Amino acid sequence: MDPLSRSAAGRRRRRGHAMKPEMLARIRAAAARRADPGLAAAPPRPAVTEPRALLQQRCNGNGIEWQAFADTAQARTWLAGFAAGFADASVSAWVPDDLAPALPAAAPESAALGVSRARLAVAESGTLVLDAREGRRTQLLPPVHLIWLAENDIVPALPDALARLADDLPSAVGLHSGPSRSADIGGVLVQGVHGPGRVVVALLPSISPIPALG
């Protein structure tokens, strides 16, 4: 670079340095004149007075099949007929023996039916909360997923679910709000692309405790 060019470049740098404080002052002054928008208020959340009824409504709207039973004997009678349509099943260890279908055991990636158990269910959104420690493959890989749910594990809203999980939070939870759906290819809606294409919730007043979690 010749001496004249170096001199011109130096003048531009000095002029830029001199203008920087002025520019910053103008920006700060403009920002000070703007009204503070504050934080957006959380939208009002209507009270959930009948969690079970709302959960059933939301599940039906989300494409989840709903079954409810008065006791285990009634559930087992239904389960025998339901399981007759499947060749085999992958059953979570968290499912009590009396709620497991009488089917040959299969690995999740090849099983026709997956059977698991919800930790909780969120009535407000119709969401089943599944614990990763139960086994994500059984929850996600079979084309049909049967989820057992105890009525006392229904909570009104997601914050209530998180509060219930606070003392025993797994490394991951699955929030399942319906069958897997995708319209990524050609805008055509297809079920069962990224997970079960059919989800069935079976509700009981109570279920024996989940085995010790670790």
C-alpha positions as CSV (number, residue, x, y, z in Angstrom):
1,M,0.0,0.0,0.0
2,D,1.4,3.4,-1.0
3,P,1.8,6.2,1.7
4,L,-1.3,8.1,0.4
5,S,-3.5,5.1,0.7
6,R,-2.2,4.3,4.2
7,S,-2.9,7.8,5.2
8,A,-6.5,7.7,3.9
9,A,-7.2,4.4,5.6
10,G,-5.9,5.8,8.9
11,R,-8.2,8.8,8.6
12,R,-11.2,6.5,8.0
13,R,-10.3,4.4,11.1
14,R,-10.0,7.5,13.3
15,R,-13.2,8.9,12.0
16,G,-15.0,5.6,12.7
17,H,-13.6,5.4,16.2
18,A,-14.7,9.0,16.9
19,M,-18.3,8.3,15.6
20,K,-18.8,5.1,17.6
21,P,-19.6,6.7,21.0
22,E,-22.0,9.1,19.2
23,M,-23.8,6.3,17.5
24,L,-24.1,4.3,20.7
25,A,-25.4,7.3,22.5
26,R,-28.1,7.8,19.8
27,I,-29.1,4.2,20.0
28,R,-29.4,4.3,23.8
29,A,-31.4,7.5,23.6
30,A,-33.8,5.9,21.1
31,A,-34.2,2.8,23.2
32,A,-35.0,4.9,26.3
33,R,-37.9,6.6,24.5
34,R,-39.5,3.3,23.7
35,A,-42.2,2.0,26.0
36,D,-41.2,-1.1,28.0
37,P,-43.4,-3.9,26.6
38,G,-42.8,-6.0,29.7
39,L,-43.3,-9.7,29.9
40,A,-46.4,-11.2,28.3
41,A,-48.9,-12.4,30.8
42,A,-49.6,-16.1,30.8
43,P,-53.0,-16.8,29.2
44,P,-55.7,-17.7,31.6
45,R,-56.1,-21.4,32.3
46,P,-59.6,-22.6,32.8
47,A,-60.1,-24.7,35.9
48,V,-60.3,-28.4,35.3
49,T,-63.1,-29.7,37.5
50,E,-63.6,-33.2,35.9
51,P,-60.1,-34.4,34.9
52,R,-61.3,-37.9,33.9
53,A,-64.1,-36.6,31.6
54,L,-61.8,-34.0,30.1
55,L,-59.0,-36.6,29.5
56,Q,-61.5,-38.9,27.7
57,Q,-62.7,-36.0,25.6
58,R,-59.2,-34.9,24.6
59,C,-58.1,-38.5,23.9
60,N,-61.0,-39.0,21.6
61,G,-60.3,-35.8,19.8
62,N,-56.6,-36.7,19.5
63,G,-57.3,-40.1,17.9
64,I,-56.6,-42.2,21.0
65,E,-59.0,-45.1,21.6
66,W,-60.5,-45.1,25.1
67,Q,-61.4,-48.0,27.3
68,A,-62.4,-47.8,31.0
69,F,-63.1,-50.6,33.4
70,A,-64.6,-50.9,36.8
71,D,-62.0,-53.5,38.0
72,T,-59.2,-55.8,36.9
73,A,-61.6,-58.7,36.2
74,Q,-63.5,-56.6,33.7
75,A,-60.2,-55.4,32.1
76,R,-58.9,-58.9,31.7
77,T,-62.1,-60.0,29.9
78,W,-61.7,-57.2,27.5
79,L,-57.9,-57.8,27.1
80,A,-58.5,-61.4,26.1
81,G,-60.6,-60.4,23.1
82,F,-58.4,-57.4,22.2
83,A,-55.2,-59.5,22.3
84,A,-56.7,-62.2,20.0
85,G,-56.1,-59.8,17.0
86,F,-52.3,-59.9,17.5
87,A,-49.6,-62.6,17.0
88,D,-47.3,-61.4,19.7
89,A,-46.4,-58.6,22.0
90,S,-43.7,-56.6,23.7
91,V,-44.8,-56.0,27.3
92,S,-43.1,-53.6,29.7
93,A,-41.9,-55.0,33.1
94,W,-44.0,-52.2,34.6
95,V,-47.2,-53.9,33.5
96,P,-48.6,-56.2,36.2
97,D,-48.9,-59.9,35.2
98,D,-52.7,-59.7,35.4
99,L,-52.8,-56.9,32.8
100,A,-50.4,-58.6,30.4
101,P,-51.9,-60.2,27.3
102,A,-51.5,-64.0,26.9
103,L,-49.3,-63.6,23.8
104,P,-45.9,-64.9,22.8
105,A,-43.2,-62.4,23.8
106,A,-41.4,-60.5,21.0
107,A,-38.8,-57.9,20.6
108,P,-40.2,-54.3,20.3
109,E,-38.9,-53.9,16.8
110,S,-40.9,-56.9,15.6
111,A,-43.8,-57.1,18.0
112,A,-47.3,-56.5,16.7
113,L,-48.4,-55.0,20.0
114,G,-46.6,-52.9,22.6
115,V,-48.0,-52.8,26.2
116,S,-46.9,-50.2,28.6
117,R,-48.0,-48.1,31.5
118,A,-48.5,-44.4,31.9
119,R,-46.8,-42.6,34.8
120,L,-49.4,-39.8,34.5
121,A,-52.0,-38.4,32.1
122,V,-52.7,-34.7,31.5
123,A,-56.4,-34.0,31.1
124,E,-56.0,-30.6,29.6
125,S,-54.2,-31.8,26.5
126,G,-55.1,-35.5,26.4
127,T,-51.4,-36.4,26.9
128,L,-50.0,-39.7,28.3
129,V,-46.7,-39.2,30.2
130,L,-44.4,-42.2,29.7
131,D,-41.2,-42.8,31.6
132,A,-38.1,-43.6,29.6
133,R,-37.0,-46.1,32.2
134,E,-39.9,-48.3,31.2
135,G,-38.3,-48.9,27.8
136,R,-38.7,-46.5,25.0
137,R,-38.6,-49.2,22.3
138,T,-41.8,-50.8,23.6
139,Q,-43.5,-47.4,23.7
140,L,-42.5,-46.4,20.2
141,L,-41.7,-49.3,17.9
142,P,-44.8,-51.6,17.7
143,P,-47.5,-50.4,15.4
144,V,-50.2,-50.7,18.1
145,H,-49.6,-49.4,21.6
146,L,-51.8,-50.3,24.6
147,I,-51.3,-48.0,27.6
148,W,-52.6,-48.9,31.0
149,L,-53.5,-45.9,33.2
150,A,-54.7,-45.6,36.8
151,E,-57.3,-43.1,37.5
152,N,-55.4,-41.6,40.4
153,D,-52.6,-40.8,37.9
154,I,-54.8,-38.3,36.0
155,V,-53.7,-34.7,36.6
156,P,-55.4,-31.5,35.3
157,A,-52.5,-29.8,33.5
158,L,-48.8,-30.3,32.6
159,P,-47.5,-28.2,35.5
160,D,-49.3,-30.6,37.8
161,A,-47.6,-33.5,36.1
162,L,-44.2,-31.9,36.4
163,A,-44.8,-31.3,40.1
164,R,-45.7,-35.0,40.6
165,L,-42.5,-36.0,38.8
166,A,-40.3,-33.6,40.6
167,D,-38.9,-36.0,43.2
168,D,-38.4,-38.8,40.7
169,L,-37.7,-37.3,37.3
170,P,-36.3,-39.7,34.7
171,S,-33.7,-38.8,32.2
172,A,-36.5,-38.4,29.6
173,V,-40.3,-38.5,29.5
174,G,-42.5,-39.2,26.5
175,L,-45.5,-37.0,26.0
176,H,-47.8,-39.0,23.9
177,S,-50.9,-37.2,22.7
178,G,-52.1,-39.5,19.9
179,P,-51.0,-41.8,17.1
180,S,-47.9,-40.9,15.2
181,R,-48.8,-38.7,12.2
182,S,-46.8,-37.2,9.4
183,A,-47.6,-35.2,6.3
184,D,-43.9,-34.5,5.3
185,I,-44.2,-36.4,2.0
186,G,-46.5,-34.8,-0.6
187,G,-48.6,-33.2,2.1
188,V,-50.4,-36.6,2.6
189,L,-51.3,-37.4,6.2
190,V,-50.1,-40.8,7.2
191,Q,-50.3,-42.5,10.6
192,G,-47.7,-44.7,12.1
193,V,-44.6,-43.2,10.4
194,H,-42.6,-42.2,13.5
195,G,-44.3,-44.3,16.1
196,P,-47.5,-46.4,16.7
197,G,-50.3,-45.7,14.3
198,R,-52.9,-46.9,16.8
199,V,-52.9,-46.0,20.5
200,V,-55.3,-47.4,23.1
201,V,-55.7,-46.2,26.6
202,A,-57.1,-48.6,29.2
203,L,-58.2,-46.9,32.4
204,L,-58.6,-48.7,35.8
205,P,-59.5,-47.2,39.2
206,S,-56.1,-48.3,40.4
207,I,-53.1,-50.4,39.4
208,S,-50.5,-52.1,41.6
209,P,-47.5,-49.8,42.2
210,I,-44.8,-49.5,39.7
211,P,-41.7,-51.6,40.6
212,A,-38.9,-49.6,42.4
213,L,-37.5,-47.0,40.0
214,G,-33.8,-46.6,39.5
